[in-house]
């Protein structure tokens, strides 16, 4: 009886045990199927990657530009003029007197004509005339015959000694500086001129005058005008 029971149990459980062992073996041998392309999943020596590789930057210097040589020469009033008097005639000047023309325009030629035909003088009374762009160049320094010939001036009447005309250099800037200031170019040029003259003749700032401030002058005048920057001029020496 007992033998029959054992045989019955074995027959009942053998199919289940077979399914258990066979199923485990099949699961262990399972390999998933892969479809499509997965980059770099399996990289071998024969595999060539298609991933982006940035190109190396290379620098090429720009070609040199060729500039055309300019040969045109324009008239430049900032250029160093020849203010040195001729040898053998140079005087020992000891002061400088600054004037304005009290006109809106003018030049050495127009002042020369007026001084000759109206005042009855030998010609223009100043040693230098500095233009404002109306009648002569803006900042242009014109040298008169009184400087080139080292003649006595006719620009600042004083007492019986006439010292200012004899010993002081007369510089006239075109313009009315009771109404406006000199132009930038006029001040640049007159500063350069005064610096040259004061250095050459050893004239200190204390002996650079506006017409109205000239010692012992005998004319009632506001020259060179209230807007002329005399302090600034002297500070550039």
Secondary structure, DSSP 8 states (H G I E B T S, - for coil): -HHHHHHHHHHHHHHHHHHHHHHHHHHHT------S--TTSS--TT------------------------------TTS-------TT------EEEEEE-SSSS--HHHHHHHHHHTS--SS---SEEE--SSSS-TT-EEE-HHHHTT----S---STT-HHHHHEEEEEESS-TTTS---HHHHHHHHHHHHHHHHHTT--GGGEEEGGGSTT--S---TT-TT--HHHHHHT-
